[in-house]
Amino acid sequence: MHTIEHWIAGSPAAGCGSRTAPVFDPATGRQRASVLLAEPADVDAAVTAAVKAFDSWSESSLSTRMRVMFAFRELLVRHEDELARIISAEHGKVLDDARGEVVRGREVVEFACGIADALKGDYSAQYSRGVDVLSFREPLGVCAGITPFNFPAMVPLWMHPIAIATGNTFVLKPSERDPSASNRIAGLYAEAGLPGGVFNVVHGNKTAVDAILDHPGIAAVSFVGSTPIARYVHERATATGKRVQALGGAKNHAVVLPDADPEFAADQLIAAAYGSAGERCMAVSVAVAVGDAADPLVAALGRRARAVRVGPGDDAASEMGPLVAQAARERVEGAVASAARQGAVVVVDGRGLTVPGHEDGFFTGPSLLDRVTPGMDAYREEIFGPVLAVVRVATLDAAIELVNANPYGNGTALFTGDGGAARRFQRGVQVGMIGVNVPVPVPMAGYSFGGWKDSLIGDSPIHGPEGVRFYTRPKVVTTRWPDGGGPRAAFAFPTST
C-alpha cells in the first residue's frame, strides 16, 4: 500500500499534513493506495512555487513554450498505454475508453502547440495622423484547476496546456478518487523540459478546494463538476476577484425521428449512454422517440443493452467497466428502482449484476427505461450512471420543447436524414453543443466546450479560442512618435484633429 503525494516545484512533495483518503480499485472493491489530503499550507506552497516560476515563464519566448508543448505531446503519445492503465485501475473504465480520454486530451495539447497563432494581436497603422494602435494578450499569473473523477486525464488537459502555453503557471487539484494520472502527467511535463513550479498538483478534498478559492495569489480558477458545486466555486472565487470557468452537470437528450434508421440510432445511443458506465457529463441519458420511431427504437436498444459486456477495465473483452465507488452503484440502482415505482417500464434491468471473480467490485449493468415522463425522478435527476430513459413524444416540436424545458443545456443530438428538420432542431434548441447523427458532440480542440443554462455557471467555456481568452488579458497600446517638435497638446481627443 503506497501513499500518493503532491507534486510541487517540479518533484513529489509529502506536504505538511497527515490526512489521507483511500483510493480504490473499482473492479475489485479493494483499496489500492492512499492519497494525501492537502492542508491550506500545502496549497500555499504550491502557489508560492507557481508565483516564483511565473516571473521567468511568463517572459519566455513563444517558441520556447511551443517547444515544450511539442515535447509533452510526444510523451503523451509514447505513454498512452501506461496512462490508460493508470486511469482504468483507479476509475474503472475500460482500457479503450481510457486511451480515448488520453487522445482527446492530447488534442488540446496539439492546439497549444500552435499557441503563437492564437495569440496574434492586431495592428492599425496611421489610425489617426501619426498615431498607430496595436493590441496583444498577456498571461494572468497563477491559474488553478479543480477537476472531477470521471476524466482524470482529459479534463485537466482541457485546462493546463492552454494556461501554460499562454505564459501562466498552474496548480491542479484533481479528484482524490483517481489522483495518480495527474502525478504521472506532471512527471511527463518535467521530462518535456517544463521548469519546476510551472505545473503543480495538490491532492485533497473541500479543504484544498476552499484554500484555492480563497488564495490571493491565484488569478483564475477552472472547474468541472456538478452544478451545485459549480455555483459554489463561481460565487466564492469571484468574491475574491478571480476569473472563473465553472462547468456543471447535464441531462443530455438524443431525439430520434421516424425517418432515422433505428438500428444505427440504437448503436450510437448504446455507446453514448453506457460508455464509461455513463459517468460523463456528455453521456446521453434521455432518448426522445418521436412518433412511430418509439417501438422499433426501444426494441433495438433493448437487444443491444442486454448484449453489453460488463467486466473489469483491463479485460479486453469488457465494453463497460464498474462505477467509481460503491455509493455510485447504490445511487444508480436506487434510481432504477424509483423509476419502476413511478411507472416507468424497466426494459433492461442492470441491478444486482455480479461479475465472476470480481464479486466485490462496484458493478451494475446497463438499465433501459421506457415510457419515462418528465415528472419522474429518473428524468429530472442527473443519475451519472448507465441508465438510459426513453421519453415518447408526438412531434419534433414537442421534442424541442422538452429539451428546452430542461434546466440543463450541455449537449443534445438529433438522428434523422432530413436536413430541414436538422436545421430546425439546431436553431431551436437551447443547448450549447449539438450533434446531428453524432450522439456525443464534444467539440474538437480548436472549438470551445461549454453548455447553456445550468450546465455553465458564468460565461466562460473551456479550451479552444475561449480558453485562450480566459487565460489571458488584452493590452491596447496607442503610440505617436513626433517628428521634430510634434503637434501641440490639445484638449480635444487626438482623433478629432
C-alpha positions in Angstrom: 0.0 0.0 0.0 1.6 3.2 -1.1 0.8 6.9 -0.5 0.3 9.2 -3.4 2.0 12.6 -2.7 1.6 16.0 -4.1 3.8 17.4 -6.9 5.2 20.9 -6.1 8.0 22.8 -7.6 9.0 20.0 -10.0 9.1 17.0 -7.7 6.9 14.9 -5.4 6.1 16.5 -2.1 4.9 15.0 1.2 3.4 18.3 2.3 2.7 19.2 5.9 -0.5 17.3 6.6 -1.1 13.7 7.6 -4.7 13.3 6.5 -5.2 10.7 3.7 -8.1 9.2 1.8 -8.4 5.7 0.3 -8.0 5.1 -3.4 -9.9 2.0 -4.6 -9.7 -0.4 -7.5 -13.4 -0.3 -8.6 -13.2 -3.7 -10.3 -12.3 -5.4 -7.0 -13.7 -3.1 -4.4 -10.3 -3.2 -2.6 -8.2 -0.2 -1.6 -5.1 0.0 -3.7 -3.4 3.2 -2.3 -3.8 6.2 0.0 -3.7 9.8 -1.2 -2.5 12.7 0.9 -5.1 15.4 1.5 -3.7 18.9 1.3 -3.9 21.4 4.1 -4.1 25.1 3.3 -0.3 25.3 3.8 0.2 22.8 1.1 -1.9 24.8 -1.3 0.1 27.9 -0.3 3.4 26.1 -1.0 2.2 25.2 -4.5 1.0 28.7 -5.2 4.4 30.1 -3.9 6.2 27.8 -6.3 3.9 28.9 -9.1 4.4 32.6 -8.4 8.1 32.2 -8.4 8.1 30.3 -11.7 5.7 32.8 -13.3 8.4 35.6 -13.3 10.5 33.7 -15.8 8.0 31.5 -17.6 5.7 34.5 -18.5 8.7 36.2 -20.1 9.8 33.0 -22.0 9.5 33.1 -25.8 6.6 31.6 -27.6 9.0 29.3 -29.4 10.2 28.0 -26.0 6.7 27.3 -24.8 5.7 25.6 -28.1 8.9 23.5 -28.0 7.9 22.2 -24.5 4.3 21.5 -25.7 5.6 19.6 -28.7 7.8 17.5 -26.5 5.0 17.0 -24.0 2.7 15.9 -26.8 5.2 13.3 -28.0 5.5 11.9 -24.4 1.7 11.6 -24.2 1.8 9.5 -27.3 4.6 7.4 -26.0 3.0 6.8 -22.6 -0.6 6.5 -23.9 -1.0 2.8 -22.8 0.6 3.5 -19.4 -1.7 6.4 -18.7 -4.7 4.4 -19.8 -3.8 1.6 -17.3 -3.4 4.1 -14.5 -6.8 5.6 -15.3 -8.5 2.2 -15.6 -7.1 1.0 -12.4 -8.4 3.9 -10.3 -11.5 4.9 -12.3 -12.7 1.5 -13.6 -13.3 2.5 -17.3 -12.2 0.0 -19.9 -8.8 0.5 -21.5 -10.0 1.6 -24.9 -12.1 4.3 -23.3 -9.2 5.4 -21.1 -6.9 5.6 -24.2 -9.6 7.6 -25.9 -9.6 10.0 -23.0 -5.8 10.5 -23.3 -6.1 11.1 -27.1 -8.9 13.6 -26.7 -6.9 15.5 -24.0 -3.8 15.4 -26.3 -5.8 17.2 -29.0 -5.8 20.2 -26.7 -2.0 19.9 -26.3 -1.8 19.9 -30.1 -3.9 23.1 -30.2 -1.5 24.6 -27.6 1.5 23.7 -29.8 0.2 26.4 -32.2 -0.4 28.9 -29.5 1.6 31.6 -31.4 -1.2 31.8 -33.9 -3.9 32.0 -31.2 -2.0 34.9 -29.5 -1.6 37.1 -32.6 -2.7 40.6 -31.8 -3.9 43.5 -34.1 -2.1 46.4 -35.5 -3.5 49.5 -37.1 -1.1 52.0 -38.7 -2.0 55.7 -39.0 -5.2 55.2 -37.2 -5.0 59.0 -36.7 -2.4 61.2 -38.1 1.0 59.9 -36.8 -0.9 57.6 -34.4 -0.6 53.8 -34.5 -2.6 51.3 -32.4 -1.7 47.7 -31.5 -3.1 45.1 -29.2 -1.7 41.9 -27.6 -2.6 39.5 -24.8 -0.7 38.7 -21.7 -0.9 35.9 -19.1 -2.8 36.3 -15.9 -0.4 34.8 -13.4 -1.1 31.6 -11.3 -4.2 29.7 -12.5 -5.8 26.7 -10.8 -7.9 23.8 -11.9 -10.4 21.7 -9.9 -11.3 18.6 -11.8 -13.7 15.6 -11.5 -13.1 11.9 -11.2 -14.7 10.8 -14.5 -11.9 12.0 -16.7 -8.7 12.2 -14.6 -6.5 13.0 -17.6 -8.7 14.6 -20.3 -10.5 17.3 -18.3 -7.3 18.6 -16.7 -5.7 18.5 -20.2 -8.5 20.8 -21.3 -7.1 23.4 -18.9 -3.4 23.4 -18.1 -1.9 23.1 -21.6 -3.6 26.3 -22.8 -2.9 28.1 -19.5 0.8 27.1 -19.6 1.3 27.8 -23.3 -0.1 31.3 -22.9 2.5 32.0 -20.2 0.7 31.2 -16.9 1.7 28.8 -14.2 -0.8 26.2 -12.8 -2.0 24.5 -9.7 -4.2 21.4 -10.3 -6.5 19.8 -7.7 -7.7 16.6 -9.2 -10.3 14.2 -7.8 -9.0 12.3 -4.8 -10.7 9.2 -6.1 -8.3 8.7 -9.0 -5.3 11.0 -8.4 -2.4 9.1 -10.0 -2.8 10.2 -13.6 -2.2 13.8 -12.7 1.1 13.0 -11.0 2.3 11.0 -14.0 1.4 13.8 -16.3 3.4 16.2 -14.0 6.4 13.9 -14.5 5.9 14.0 -18.3 5.9 17.8 -18.2 9.2 17.7 -16.3 10.6 15.3 -18.9 9.4 17.6 -21.6 11.5 20.4 -20.2 8.9 22.4 -18.3 10.6 24.3 -15.5 9.8 23.3 -11.9 6.9 25.3 -10.4 5.1 25.9 -13.7 2.8 22.9 -13.1 1.9 21.7 -9.6 -0.5 19.1 -8.2 -2.1 19.2 -4.8 -4.5 16.4 -3.8 -7.3 16.9 -1.4 -11.0 17.4 -0.6 -13.0 20.5 0.3 -10.2 21.9 2.5 -7.9 22.1 -0.6 -10.7 23.5 -2.8 -11.5 26.3 -0.4 -7.9 27.1 0.0 -7.6 27.5 -3.7 -10.8 29.6 -4.0 -9.6 31.9 -1.2 -5.9 32.2 -2.1 -5.0 35.8 -3.1 -2.1 34.5 -5.2 -4.4 32.7 -7.7 -5.8 34.8 -10.6 -8.2 32.3 -12.2 -9.9 29.1 -11.4 -11.3 26.5 -13.8 -13.8 23.9 -12.5 -15.7 21.0 -14.0 -18.2 19.1 -11.8 -21.8 19.1 -10.6 -23.9 22.2 -10.9 -24.3 22.9 -7.2 -20.5 22.8 -6.7 -20.0 24.9 -9.8 -22.3 27.6 -8.4 -20.3 27.4 -5.1 -17.0 27.7 -6.8 -18.1 30.6 -9.0 -19.6 32.5 -6.1 -16.7 32.0 -3.7 -13.9 32.6 -6.3 -15.4 35.6 -7.9 -15.9 37.2 -4.5 -12.1 37.3 -4.2 -11.7 38.8 -7.7 -10.8 35.7 -9.6 -11.8 34.8 -13.1 -13.8 31.6 -13.1 -14.7 28.9 -15.6 -17.4 26.7 -13.9 -18.9 23.9 -15.9 -21.7 22.0 -14.2 -24.0 19.0 -14.8 -26.1 17.8 -17.6 -29.2 15.9 -18.7 -28.5 15.2 -22.4 -31.3 14.3 -24.8 -31.0 12.5 -28.1 -34.0 12.9 -30.3 -34.8 10.2 -32.8 -37.2 11.0 -35.7 -39.3 8.4 -37.5 -37.1 8.6 -40.7 -33.9 7.7 -38.8 -32.5 4.1 -39.1 -33.4 2.6 -35.7 -30.5 0.2 -35.8 -28.0 2.9 -36.5 -29.5 5.2 -33.8 -29.6 2.4 -31.3 -25.9 1.5 -31.9 -25.0 5.1 -31.3 -27.1 5.6 -28.3 -25.9 2.5 -26.6 -22.3 3.7 -26.8 -23.3 7.2 -25.7 -25.4 6.1 -22.8 -23.3 3.2 -21.4 -19.7 4.2 -22.4 -17.6 4.9 -19.4 -20.5 3.4 -17.4 -22.5 6.6 -18.1 -20.1 8.6 -15.8 -19.6 11.6 -18.1 -21.4 14.9 -18.5 -21.9 14.4 -22.2 -23.5 11.0 -21.9 -26.9 10.6 -23.5 -29.3 9.8 -20.6 -32.6 10.5 -22.4 -33.7 9.2 -25.8 -36.6 11.1 -27.1 -38.5 8.9 -29.5 -40.7 10.9 -31.9 -43.9 9.3 -33.1 -43.5 5.9 -34.9 -39.8 5.8 -34.0 -40.5 4.6 -30.5 -41.3 0.9 -30.7 -38.6 -0.1 -33.2 -36.1 2.1 -31.3 -36.9 0.6 -27.9 -36.7 -2.9 -29.3 -33.3 -2.3 -30.9 -32.0 -0.6 -27.7 -33.1 -3.5 -25.6 -31.3 -6.1 -27.7 -28.1 -4.1 -27.6 -28.3 -3.2 -23.9 -28.6 -6.9 -23.0 -25.5 -7.7 -25.1 -23.2 -5.1 -23.5 -20.2 -7.0 -22.0 -19.6 -5.7 -18.4 -16.3 -6.6 -16.7 -13.0 -5.2 -15.3 -11.5 -2.4 -17.3 -8.2 -4.3 -18.0 -10.1 -7.2 -19.7 -10.0 -6.7 -23.5 -13.5 -8.4 -23.7 -15.1 -5.7 -21.5 -17.2 -3.0 -23.1 -18.3 -1.3 -19.8 -16.4 -1.3 -16.5 -17.6 -0.7 -12.9 -18.7 2.5 -11.4 -16.2 4.5 -9.5 -17.5 3.8 -6.0 -19.9 1.6 -4.1 -22.0 4.8 -3.3 -22.3 5.4 -7.0 -23.7 1.9 -7.6 -26.2 2.3 -4.8 -27.3 5.7 -6.2 -27.7 4.3 -9.8 -29.6 1.2 -8.7 -31.8 3.3 -6.5 -32.7 5.5 -9.5 -33.8 2.4 -11.4 -36.0 1.3 -8.5 -37.5 4.7 -8.2 -38.4 4.8 -11.9 -40.1 1.4 -11.6 -42.2 2.6 -8.6 -43.2 5.8 -10.5 -44.5 3.9 -13.5 -41.6 3.5 -16.0 -41.2 0.3 -17.8 -37.9 -1.4 -17.0 -37.0 -2.9 -20.3 -33.5 -3.9 -19.2 -32.6 -4.1 -15.5 -28.9 -3.8 -14.7 -29.3 -4.1 -11.0 -27.7 -6.8 -8.9 -25.1 -7.7 -11.5 -22.2 -9.8 -10.3 -19.0 -10.3 -12.3 -17.4 -13.7 -11.7 -14.1 -13.2 -9.9 -14.9 -9.6 -9.0 -17.8 -10.1 -6.7 -16.9 -7.1 -4.5 -16.4 -4.8 -7.5 -18.7 -1.7 -8.0 -20.5 -3.2 -11.0 -24.0 -2.5 -12.2 -25.3 -3.4 -15.7 -26.9 -1.2 -18.3 -30.5 -0.3 -17.5 -33.1 0.8 -20.1 -36.3 2.5 -19.0 -39.3 3.1 -21.3 -42.3 5.4 -21.1 -40.5 7.8 -18.7 -42.2 11.1 -18.1 -40.7 14.5 -17.2 -42.1 14.3 -13.7 -40.2 11.1 -12.8 -37.0 11.3 -10.7 -35.2 9.3 -13.4 -35.8 12.1 -15.8 -35.3 15.1 -13.5 -32.1 14.0 -11.8 -28.6 13.6 -13.2 -28.1 9.9 -12.5 -24.5 9.8 -13.8 -24.6 6.1 -14.5 -25.5 3.5 -17.1 -29.3 4.3 -17.3 -31.0 5.3 -20.5 -34.5 6.7 -20.2 -36.9 6.7 -23.2 -39.4 9.5 -23.4 -42.1 9.3 -26.1 -43.4 12.5 -27.9 -45.6 13.0 -30.9 -43.7 15.6 -32.9 -40.3 17.3 -33.4 -41.7 20.5 -32.0 -42.7 18.6 -28.9 -39.2 17.2 -28.6 -37.6 20.6 -28.9 -40.0 21.9 -26.3 -39.0 19.0 -24.0 -35.3 19.7 -24.4 -35.7 23.4 -23.8 -37.8 22.9 -20.7 -34.9 21.0 -19.0 -32.8 23.2 -16.7 -29.6 21.8 -18.2 -28.3 22.7 -21.7 -25.0 20.9 -22.1 -25.4 18.6 -25.1 -28.1 17.2 -27.4 -28.3 15.2 -30.6 -30.8 14.5 -33.4 -31.0 11.4 -35.5 -32.6 12.0 -38.9 -32.0 12.0 -42.6 -34.0 15.2 -43.0 -31.8 18.3 -43.4 -34.7 20.7 -42.9 -35.6 19.0 -39.6 -32.0 19.1 -38.5 -31.7 22.8 -39.2 -34.9 23.5 -37.3 -33.6 21.5 -34.4 -30.2 23.1 -34.2 -31.7 26.5 -34.4 -34.5 25.8 -31.9 -32.8 24.0 -29.0 -31.4 26.0 -26.1 -28.3 23.9 -25.8 -24.6 24.7 -26.2 -23.3 21.6 -28.1 -25.4 19.9 -30.7 -24.8 16.7 -32.7 -26.7 15.7 -35.9 -26.3 11.9 -36.1 -23.5 12.3 -33.7 -24.5 11.3 -30.1 -21.7 12.8 -28.1 -21.0 16.2 -29.7 -17.8 17.1 -27.8 -16.2 19.9 -29.9 -12.7 19.3 -31.3 -9.9 21.2 -29.6 -10.0 24.2 -31.9 -13.5 24.9 -30.7 -14.6 25.6 -27.2 -16.6 23.3 -24.9 -19.5 24.7 -22.9 -23.2 24.3 -22.3 -26.0 26.7 -21.6 -28.3 27.2 -18.7 -27.4 25.2 -15.5 -24.6 23.4 -17.3 -22.4 26.5 -17.4 -22.2 28.9 -14.5 -21.0 32.3 -15.7 -20.0 32.8 -19.3 -16.6 31.1 -19.8 -16.4 27.9 -21.9 -13.3 25.8 -21.8 -10.4 25.2 -24.3 -10.2 26.5 -27.8 -10.4 30.2 -28.5 -12.5 30.8 -25.3 -9.8 29.1 -23.3 -7.1 31.4 -24.7 -9.2 34.4 -23.9 -9.9 33.1 -20.4 -6.2 32.6 -19.5 -5.0 35.9 -20.9 -6.0 39.6 -20.8 -5.6 42.2 -23.5 -3.5 45.3 -23.7 -4.1 48.0 -26.3 -1.2 50.4 -27.0 -1.6 53.8 -28.8 1.7 55.3 -30.0 2.9 58.5 -31.5 6.5 59.3 -32.5 6.7 63.0 -33.1 8.9 64.3 -35.9 10.8 67.3 -34.6 8.6 69.4 -32.2 5.4 67.4 -32.9 1.9 68.6 -32.6 0.8 70.8 -29.7 -1.2 69.3 -26.9 -4.9 69.9 -27.2 -7.9 69.4 -25.0 -9.7 67.6 -27.8 -9.3 63.8 -28.5 -6.4 63.2 -30.9 -8.6 61.6 -33.5 -10.7 64.8 -33.8 -7.9 66.9 -35.0 
